Amino acid sequence: MSDTDTEIEDRPTVPARPPRGGGPWAGAGMPVEKSMNFVPSAKRLLSRLKPEWFPLTIVTLLAILSVGLTVIGPKILGEATNIIFEGAISQNLPAGATQEQIVDGLRAQGETDRANMLESMDLTPGEGIDFAALSGVLLLVLAIYGFAFLFGWVQALVLNGVVQRTMYRLREDVETKVNRLPLSFFDRMPRGELLSRVTNDIDNISQTLQQTLSQVLVSLLSVIGVLAMMFSISPLLAGIALVTIPLTVLITTVIAKRSQKKFVDQWAHTGELNAQIEEMYTGHAIVKVFGRSREVSSRFSEKNDELFQASFGAQFISGIIMPSMMFVGNLVYVAIAVVGGLQVATGALSLGSVQAFIQYSRQFTQPLTQLGSMANLLQSGVASAERVFELFDADEQSPDPENPATSDAGKGRLVFDGVSFSYSADKPLISNLDLVAEPGNTIAIVGPTGAGKTTLVNLILRFYELDSGRITLDGVDISRMTRLDLRSRVGMVLQDTWLFGGTIRDNIAYGRPDATEEEILEAARATYVDRFVHSLPDGYDTVLDDEASNVSAGEKQLLTIARAFLARPSVLILDEATSSVDTRTELLVQKAMSTLRQDRTSFVIAHRLSTIRDADLILVMESGQIVEQGSHETLLARGGAYFNLYNSQFAAPVSDAD
């Protein structure tokens, strides 16, 4: 285990739920159970649409036109039904008689209901269906529905732009937020969990907005428009249809309360599972070496089962809403059909009006059903939004000063003045540290694992803020500098190499994108990268994948050293930078480093003490304190902590052999 790993173990972690079961990663990255309320979260999500107020206004107007035309359609189509029905009745009436005579005759025979029904119609006895009038009505209906479709299509197009631009800004804000988060946040948050929030959750928000914004608007407008048309046809039948609204609200509210927690759990378990998968495949070789595949598979199955249970519960409970709404709608449909039929029989309504009303009843219950069925989408989207908002609400690193200080390009004189730092208040790590690093000096930092070696150099880069004291670079307090200015003067080569997907040339030039080809080649030759690059098929144009699996571990290390060489910083930090190279290459790299370190301050963290014999100053750290400092020979002669460390590496093998 590296020094960095041990130090991270002492850092505070986020509140987490108790782990379920054992395993090598039990409980890793468990998010907090409690979530924000649905309404505040939904309002916060909708507030991100404010920059799109003008397109949303266009969307609303188009929705009103589309819904308005759709609502008018059944009313006009009812006239077509009347034309057909009245034509069929007229054809069976005696020609030559008037409608009034036929109605009076029926009343005289005591057939009052039939007389009332015929009196409410527009009849021409002896004539059939007026196909000219019927064609005109049908063409009008066709035109109405055509324009309704056109307005709806344009509305969907504009809304798609609104949603995608909103998601574009959201992703940009997340990227900006991530860049403002302190390193301590990433110590606590598993990478898989973080990636799940910035990918899966944002995609789910996008899908939710895409599917619900338009549908909610159209459904609400449809309910209002249809209700107005139903009251214009028959207040009695409209009153029956209104029973649907309180039943819909009651059913949706009851079910939504039960399913919201399930959706929060669903996305929380998704993040946990992603974190475990990312960790499992990153350490796949270690899992195999230690024979833990069965235990890891068991933990995966357990997490997968938790996600299955949460997802099944969320979808099942919320899925009850739509069939419940359909059941209520069918009851209302039956009631309207029965009462409407009685009114046609008594002449209170025409057949076309009842037919139109039945269509309206379907149009009335359909948006209510859609609103109910969208509850699961809304809850899922808001649950994802809560997780993204938790990221937005995370504490950021302290801002750069408004009037930052800077210094001329110095040689890299670093001074630690009474520096104290700890990851948690109850576990002091570095206390009242004083140190002066002169330009051109190579300062080696050694000590047992967890002594604070990596923490010391992280403080130079302001990855963490000091508890007290100060660090100055060329006479300027680094807390008064911008982080960009500070870090542009510091180069760092870590034990864990990082290369991105791109060419070898691009990876070397990462620290200086404006470097010339000759400067890149010079850095490559100085760090012996040039030696192995020519053995590759495409040379410097060889494309590395995300894991740089097409080069060896030692070659990856050389590339990171070349990158630091090209940047030519004032301060150079080497954290076990040669741990992955062979002994011969290490000697060559050390020669290259001696050239790079000229007139620059260098900090070298090393476990192999043979690599730092020529250091100008060796610091021996224990529990955050510098217990010894001096040259290699001086510290050996002193017979203290360094002497013991040195002997533990070189004397122990001899003892074992004996």
Residue pairs with C-beta under 8 A, 6 or more apart in sequence:
1 449
2 449
2 454
2 495
2 496
2 576
3 449
3 450
3 451
3 453
3 454
3 576
3 605
3 607
4 454
4 495
4 575
6 449
6 450
7 423
7 429
7 450
7 452
7 454
7 455
8 187
10 423
10 424
10 427
10 429
10 450
11 184
11 187
11 188
11 423
11 424
12 184
12 188
12 423
12 424
13 188
14 31
14 32
14 188
14 189
15 32
16 27
16 29
16 30
16 31
16 32
17 27
17 30
17 31
17 32
17 33
18 27
19 26
19 27
19 30
20 26
20 27
20 302
20 306
21 299
21 302
22 295
22 299
23 295
23 296
23 298
23 299
23 302
24 292
24 295
24 296
24 299
25 276
25 279
25 280
25 299
26 299
28 190
28 272
28 275
28 276
28 279
29 189
29 190
29 192
29 193
29 271
29 272
29 275
30 268
30 272
31 193
31 268
31 271
31 272
31 387
31 390
32 390
33 268
35 41
35 264
35 383
35 386
36 386
36 389
38 256
38 260
38 379
38 382
41 382
41 385
41 386
41 389
42 378
42 382
42 385
44 385
44 389
45 205
45 209
45 381
45 382
45 385
48 166
48 169
48 170
49 56
49 162
49 166
51 165
51 166
51 169
52 162
52 165
52 166
55 158
55 159
55 161
55 162
56 162
58 158
59 155
59 158
59 159
59 162
59 214
59 217
60 217
62 151
62 152
62 154
62 155
62 158
63 151
63 152
63 155
63 214
63 217
63 218
63 221
64 221
65 147
65 148
65 151
66 148
66 149
66 151
66 152
66 155
66 218
67 148
67 218
67 221
67 222
67 225
68 221
68 225
69 144
69 145
69 147
69 148
69 151
70 144
70 145
70 148
70 222
70 225
70 363
71 222
71 225
71 226
71 228
71 229
71 360
71 363
72 144
72 229
73 141
73 144
73 145
73 148
74 229
74 355
74 356
74 359
74 360
74 363
75 229
75 233
75 356
76 137
76 140
76 141
76 144
77 137
77 141
77 355
77 356
77 359
78 350
78 352
78 353
78 355
78 356
78 359
79 137
79 352
80 134
80 137
80 138
80 141
80 352
81 351
81 352
81 355
81 356
82 121
82 122
82 350
82 351
82 352
82 353
83 129
83 130
83 133
83 134
83 137
84 129
84 134
85 121
85 350
85 351
85 352
86 121
86 122
86 123
87 127
87 128
87 129
87 130
88 128
88 129
89 118
89 121
89 123
90 123
90 124
90 125
90 126
90 127
90 128
91 126
91 127
91 128
91 129
93 102
93 123
93 125
93 126
94 102
94 125
94 126
95 125
95 126
95 127
96 125
96 126
97 125
97 126
98 125
99 118
99 119
99 121
99 123
99 124
99 125
102 118
102 123
102 125
103 115
103 118
103 119
104 115
106 112
106 114
106 115
106 118
107 115
113 345
113 346
113 347
115 347
116 346
116 347
117 344
117 345
117 346
117 347
118 347
119 347
120 347
120 348
120 349
120 350
121 350
152 218
155 214
156 214
159 210
159 213
159 214
160 210
162 213
163 206
163 209
163 210
163 213
164 206
166 209
167 202
167 205
167 206
167 209
170 202
170 205
170 388
171 198
171 202
173 392
174 198
174 202
174 388
174 391
174 392
177 391
177 392
177 394
177 396
178 194
178 198
178 391
180 396
180 397
181 394
181 396
181 397
182 395
182 396
182 397
182 463
182 464
182 465
183 458
183 463
183 464
184 423
184 464
185 394
185 395
186 194
190 275
190 278
190 279
191 275
191 278
191 279
192 271
192 273
192 274
192 275
192 276
192 277
192 278
192 279
193 271
193 272
193 274
193 275
194 391
195 274
195 278
196 267
196 270
196 271
196 274
196 275
197 271
197 387
197 388
197 390
197 391
198 388
198 391
200 267
200 270
200 271
200 274
200 384
201 267
201 271
201 384
201 385
201 387
201 388
202 384
202 388
204 267
204 380
204 381
204 384
205 381
205 384
205 385
205 388
207 377
207 381
208 377
208 378
208 380
208 381
208 382
208 384
209 381
211 374
211 377
212 374
212 377
212 378
212 381
215 370
215 374
216 371
216 374
218 367
219 367
219 368
219 370
219 371
220 367
220 371
222 363
222 364
222 366
222 367
223 364
223 367
223 368
226 360
226 363
226 364
226 367
227 238
227 241
227 242
227 364
229 356
229 360
230 237
230 238
230 241
230 357
230 360
230 361
230 364
231 238
233 349
233 353
233 356
233 357
233 360
234 340
234 343
234 348
234 349
234 353
234 357
236 339
236 343
237 336
237 339
237 340
237 343
237 357
237 361
240 332
240 335
240 336
240 339
241 332
241 336
241 360
241 361
241 364
241 365
243 332
244 328
244 329
244 332
244 364
244 365
244 368
245 368
247 328
248 325
248 328
248 368
248 371
248 372
251 321
251 324
251 325
251 328
251 372
252 321
252 371
252 372
252 375
255 317
255 318
255 320
255 321
255 324
255 375
256 318
256 321
256 375
256 379
258 317
259 313
259 314
259 317
259 318
259 375
259 376
259 379
260 379
260 383
262 310
262 313
262 314
262 317
262 318
263 314
263 318
263 376
263 379
263 380
263 382
263 383
264 383
264 386
265 310
265 313
265 314
266 307
266 310
266 311
266 314
266 380
266 383
267 380
267 383
267 384
267 387
268 310
268 387
269 303
269 306
269 307
269 310
269 311
270 307
271 387
272 303
272 306
272 307
273 300
273 303
273 304
273 307
276 299
276 300
276 303
277 300
280 287
280 296
280 300
287 293
287 296
314 376
314 379
314 380
315 376
318 375
318 376
318 379
319 376
321 372
321 373
321 375
321 376
322 369
322 372
322 373
324 372
325 365
325 368
325 369
325 372
325 373
326 365
326 369
328 365
329 361
329 362
329 365
329 366
329 368
329 369
332 361
332 365
333 358
333 361
333 362
333 365
336 357
336 358
336 361
337 358
340 349
340 354
340 357
340 358
341 354
343 349
343 354
344 350
344 351
344 354
349 357
397 465
397 483
398 465
400 481
400 482
400 483
401 479
401 480
401 481
401 482
404 480
404 481
404 482
404 485
405 476
405 477
405 480
405 481
406 476
406 481
406 485
407 473
407 474
407 475
407 476
408 474
409 570
410 439
410 473
410 474
410 475
410 570
411 439
411 440
411 474
411 570
411 599
411 600
411 601
412 437
412 439
412 473
412 474
412 489
412 569
412 570
412 571
412 600
412 601
413 436
413 437
413 438
413 439
413 472
413 473
413 474
413 475
413 601
414 435
414 436
414 437
414 460
414 471
414 472
414 473
414 571
414 601
415 435
415 436
415 437
415 471
415 472
416 433
416 434
416 435
416 436
416 469
416 471
417 434
417 469
417 470
417 471
417 472
418 432
418 433
418 434
418 468
418 469
418 470
419 430
419 432
419 433
419 434
419 435
419 459
419 466
419 468
419 469
419 470
419 471
420 428
420 430
420 431
420 432
420 433
420 466
420 467
420 468
420 469
421 429
421 430
421 455
421 459
421 464
421 466
421 467
421 624
422 428
422 429
422 430
422 467
422 624
423 429
423 464
428 624
429 452
429 455
429 623
429 624
430 452
430 455
430 456
430 459
430 624
430 625
431 624
431 625
432 469
433 456
433 469
433 624
433 625
433 626
435 619
435 626
437 443
437 601
437 603
437 617
438 601
439 570
439 599
439 600
439 601
440 597
440 598
440 599
440 600
440 601
441 601
441 602
441 616
441 617
442 597
442 602
442 604
442 612
442 614
442 615
442 616
442 617
443 601
443 602
443 603
443 604
443 615
443 616
443 617
443 618
443 619
444 603
444 604
444 605
444 606
444 612
444 615
444 617
444 618
444 619
445 453
445 456
445 457
445 603
445 604
445 605
445 606
445 618
445 619
445 621
446 453
446 605
446 606
446 607
446 609
446 612
446 618
446 619
446 620
446 621
446 642
446 645
447 453
447 620
447 621
447 622
447 641
447 645
448 622
448 645
451 621
451 622
451 623
451 624
452 621
452 623
452 624
453 605
453 621
454 575
454 605
455 464
455 624
456 603
456 621
457 492
457 573
457 575
457 603
457 605
458 464
459 466
459 471
460 471
460 478
460 490
460 571
460 573
460 603
461 486
461 487
461 490
461 492
461 573
462 478
462 479
462 483
462 486
462 487
465 479
466 479
470 477
470 478
470 479
471 477
471 478
471 479
472 478
473 481
473 486
473 489
473 570
473 571
474 570
478 486
488 569
489 569
489 570
489 571
490 569
490 570
490 571
490 572
490 573
491 511
491 564
491 567
491 568
491 569
491 571
491 572
491 573
492 564
492 572
492 573
492 574
492 575
493 557
493 560
493 561
493 563
493 564
493 572
493 573
493 574
493 575
493 577
494 560
494 575
494 576
494 577
495 575
495 576
495 577
495 579
495 580
497 548
497 553
497 556
497 557
497 559
497 560
497 580
498 560
499 507
499 544
499 548
499 556
499 559
499 560
500 506
500 507
500 510
500 544
500 546
501 543
501 544
501 545
501 546
502 543
502 544
503 540
503 541
503 542
503 543
503 544
504 529
504 533
504 536
504 539
504 540
504 541
504 542
504 544
504 559
505 520
505 540
505 541
507 544
507 559
507 563
508 520
508 523
508 524
508 529
508 559
508 562
508 563
508 566
509 515
509 520
509 563
509 566
510 563
511 563
511 564
511 566
511 567
512 519
512 566
512 567
512 568
515 523
515 566
519 566
520 540
520 566
521 530
523 529
523 562
523 563
523 565
523 566
524 530
524 533
524 540
524 562
526 562
526 565
526 592
526 595
526 596
527 558
527 561
527 562
527 565
527 589
527 592
528 558
528 585
528 588
528 589
528 592
529 555
529 558
529 559
529 562
532 551
532 555
532 558
533 539
533 540
533 542
536 542
536 551
542 550
544 550
544 551
548 556
548 559
551 559
553 580
554 580
554 581
554 582
554 585
556 580
557 577
557 578
557 579
557 580
557 581
558 581
558 585
558 589
560 577
561 577
561 589
561 592
561 593
564 572
564 596
565 592
565 596
568 596
569 600
570 600
570 601
571 600
571 601
571 602
571 603
572 596
572 597
572 600
572 601
572 602
572 603
573 602
573 603
573 605
574 593
574 602
574 603
574 604
574 605
575 605
576 605
576 606
576 607
577 589
577 604
578 585
578 586
578 589
578 590
578 611
579 607
579 608
581 589
586 611
590 611
593 602
594 614
604 611
604 612
604 615
606 612
608 649
609 642
609 645
609 646
609 649
610 649
612 618
612 632
613 632
614 632
615 631
615 632
616 631
617 629
617 630
617 631
618 628
618 629
618 630
618 631
618 632
618 635
618 642
619 626
619 628
619 629
620 626
620 627
620 628
620 629
620 635
620 640
620 641
620 642
620 645
621 627
622 641
627 640
627 641
628 635
628 638
628 640
628 641
628 642
629 635
630 638
635 642
635 643
636 642
636 643
636 646
